[in-house]
């Protein structure tokens, strides 16, 4: 099933929704309209119990080249509206991070500025070999305003993040994978197949377990080590003693069969 909003194309399949940024002629800008559409899509998908994973990708030769120039020039002249736009972008990326679904960024081409900030909020990243990934804000006198200055150092370390932000360097897909901005790089023609294979692997897992694992690993973004360890113990104790999937996984292993997780 496929549907198109003004800026985003939806494609729903078994256990997965694919959201395609569909303004290829402008390199898929993350303007205010697109951000609000994505925000609405994330909220809608969160209420779809059969969905395990959400894939975000772009049409044409770009994942997203960031903001829309004309839109920013207008917003800069209206500070209240610019503040509201930044708030919507902030809420969108936080919602992706907090979502019970697994978000996969399928980087099909240029991924810069706001595009990089969207990538950083996702859980997993697969990049086409021809992709180019970087911050790029300062190349045009701009600053990251959708979490890039905070999420990027947490993802790749402070020195590497400063290098990307301060120099505006665009990395090859292979270099992005090497420093931790991508999980996998595949030939361009195999991107969709690799994403489908990843979704299939996720679909085999306990959905309750996936949500728990995402929650626990994301604690590293907001807590110190001691607090994170304490919360892990509490969470795992509750999961193991109350969720049937935990017991089913052990029984299936003992009986040498595939687990039958709840859905």
C-alpha positions in Angstrom: 0.0 0.0 0.0 1.4 3.4 -1.0 0.2 6.9 -0.4 1.6 10.3 -1.0 1.4 13.5 1.1 2.7 16.7 -0.4 6.3 16.0 0.8 6.4 12.3 1.9 5.5 9.1 0.2 4.2 6.3 2.5 4.6 2.6 1.6 3.3 0.1 4.1 4.2 -3.6 4.1 4.3 -6.5 6.6 5.7 -5.2 9.8 7.2 -2.1 8.2 6.4 1.4 7.0 8.7 3.1 4.5 8.7 6.9 4.5 10.3 8.5 1.4 11.2 12.2 1.3 9.7 12.9 -2.1 10.9 16.3 -3.2 13.8 15.1 -5.3 14.0 18.3 -7.4 15.0 20.2 -4.2 17.2 17.4 -2.8 14.4 16.5 -0.2 14.6 19.6 2.0 13.5 19.3 5.6 11.5 22.4 5.6 8.7 23.2 8.1 6.0 21.5 6.1 8.1 18.3 5.7 9.0 18.3 9.4 5.4 18.6 10.4 4.4 15.8 8.0 7.1 13.6 9.4 6.1 14.5 12.9 2.5 13.5 12.2 3.6 10.3 10.5 5.7 9.2 13.5 2.8 9.8 15.8 0.4 7.8 13.6 2.8 4.9 13.2 3.4 4.7 16.9 -0.2 3.7 17.2 0.1 0.9 14.7 0.8 -2.3 16.7 1.7 -4.5 13.7 4.6 -2.2 12.7 8.1 -3.3 13.9 10.3 -1.0 11.8 10.1 2.3 10.0 12.5 3.1 7.1 13.2 6.7 6.2 14.9 7.3 2.8 14.9 9.9 0.1 13.9 10.0 -3.6 16.5 10.7 -6.3 20.1 11.5 -5.5 19.6 12.8 -2.0 18.5 11.5 1.3 18.2 15.1 2.4 20.4 18.1 1.9 19.0 19.8 4.9 16.8 22.9 5.1 15.0 24.8 2.4 16.9 28.1 1.5 13.8 30.2 0.8 12.0 28.9 3.8 14.9 29.7 6.1 15.2 33.2 4.7 11.6 33.8 5.5 11.7 32.2 9.0 14.8 34.3 9.9 12.6 37.4 9.4 9.9 36.0 11.7 11.7 34.9 15.0 8.5 33.5 16.6 7.8 31.3 13.6 11.5 30.2 13.5 11.2 29.2 17.1 8.1 27.2 16.4 9.9 25.4 13.5 12.9 24.5 15.7 10.4 23.2 18.3 8.7 21.0 15.8 12.0 19.6 14.5 13.2 19.0 18.1 9.9 17.2 18.9 10.2 15.1 15.7 13.7 13.8 16.4 12.9 13.2 20.1 9.8 11.2 19.1 11.9 9.0 16.8 14.4 8.4 19.6 11.6 7.6 22.1 9.5 5.5 19.7 8.8 1.9 20.4 9.5 1.2 16.7 13.0 0.7 15.2 13.9 3.5 12.8 16.2 2.7 10.0 17.8 5.5 7.9 18.4 4.2 4.4 20.9 6.8 3.1 20.5 6.8 -0.7 22.6 9.9 -1.6 23.6 13.2 -0.1 22.9 13.5 3.6 23.8 16.9 5.0 22.8 19.3 7.8 19.2 18.5 8.8 19.6 15.2 6.9 22.4 14.2 9.2 20.4 15.3 12.2 17.6 13.1 11.1 20.0 10.2 10.6 21.4 10.7 14.1 17.9 10.2 15.6 17.4 6.9 13.9 18.4 3.5 15.5 20.2 1.9 12.5 21.8 3.3 9.3 22.4 1.6 6.0 24.1 3.7 3.4 24.5 3.3 -0.4 28.1 3.3 -1.5 27.7 6.6 -3.3 26.2 8.4 -0.3 28.0 11.4 1.1 27.4 12.3 4.7 28.3 15.3 6.8 27.1 18.4 8.7 27.9 21.2 6.2 26.1 24.0 8.2 29.1 26.3 8.5 29.8 26.0 4.7 27.0 28.6 4.4 27.3 30.4 7.8 24.6 28.2 9.5 24.6 26.3 12.8 23.1 22.9 13.6 19.8 23.6 15.3 18.0 20.2 15.4 20.3 18.4 17.8 23.4 18.0 15.6 25.8 19.6 18.0 24.6 17.3 20.8 23.9 14.0 19.1 26.9 13.9 16.7 29.6 14.0 19.5 27.7 11.2 21.3 27.7 9.2 18.1 31.3 9.6 17.0 33.2 11.4 19.7 33.9 15.0 20.4 37.0 15.5 18.2 35.5 13.8 15.1 32.2 15.7 15.6 34.1 19.0 15.8 35.9 18.2 12.7 32.8 17.5 10.7 30.9 20.6 12.1 33.8 23.1 11.9 35.1 22.1 8.5 31.9 21.1 6.7 33.6 18.0 5.4 31.4 15.4 3.6 32.4 11.8 4.2 32.2 8.9 1.8 29.9 6.1 2.9 32.8 3.9 3.8 34.4 6.6 6.0 31.1 7.2 7.7 30.8 3.5 8.5 34.4 3.5 9.8 33.7 6.2 12.3 30.3 5.0 13.4 27.8 7.0 11.4 26.6 3.9 9.5 26.1 0.3 10.4 26.5 -1.0 6.8 27.5 0.2 3.4 26.1 -1.6 0.3 26.3 -1.1 -3.5 23.7 1.4 -4.6 21.6 -1.2 -6.4 21.4 -3.4 -3.3 20.2 -0.7 -0.8 16.5 -1.7 -0.8 17.4 -5.4 -0.6 19.7 -4.8 2.4 17.1 -2.7 4.1 14.5 -5.4 3.5 16.8 -8.1 4.9 17.4 -6.0 8.0 13.7 -5.5 8.6 13.2 -9.3 8.2 15.8 -9.9 10.9 14.1 -7.5 13.2 10.7 -9.0 12.6 12.0 -12.4 13.9 12.8 -10.8 17.3 10.5 -10.3 20.3 8.8 -7.0 19.8 8.7 -6.4 23.5 12.4 -7.3 23.6 13.2 -4.9 20.8 11.5 -2.0 22.6 13.3 -2.9 25.8 16.7 -3.1 24.1 16.1 0.3 22.4 15.1 1.9 25.7 18.1 0.5 27.6 20.7 1.5 25.0 19.2 5.0 24.7 19.7 5.5 28.4 23.3 6.2 27.6 22.2 9.4 26.0 20.6 10.8 29.2 22.1 9.1 32.2 25.5 8.5 33.8 26.9 5.0 34.0 25.9 4.3 37.6 22.3 5.4 37.0 22.1 3.5 33.7 23.4 0.3 35.3 20.8 0.6 38.1 18.0 1.2 35.6 19.1 -1.8 33.5 19.0 -4.2 36.5 15.5 -2.9 37.4 14.2 -3.1 33.8 15.6 -6.5 33.1 14.3 -7.9 36.3 10.8 -6.7 35.5 11.1 -7.9 31.9 12.3 -11.4 32.8 9.7 -12.0 35.5 6.7 -10.5 33.8 7.0 -10.8 30.0 6.2 -14.2 28.5 8.8 -13.6 25.6 11.7 -13.9 28.1 10.6 -17.4 29.2 9.6 -18.5 25.7 13.1 -17.6 24.3 14.8 -19.8 26.9 12.4 -22.7 26.5 12.7 -22.5 22.7 16.5 -22.6 23.0 16.3 -25.6 25.3 13.9 -27.4 22.9 16.0 -26.5 19.9 13.2 -24.7 18.1 12.3 -21.3 16.8 10.8 -19.0 19.5 7.1 -18.2 19.2 7.1 -14.6 20.5 4.0 -12.7 21.3 2.9 -10.1 18.7 
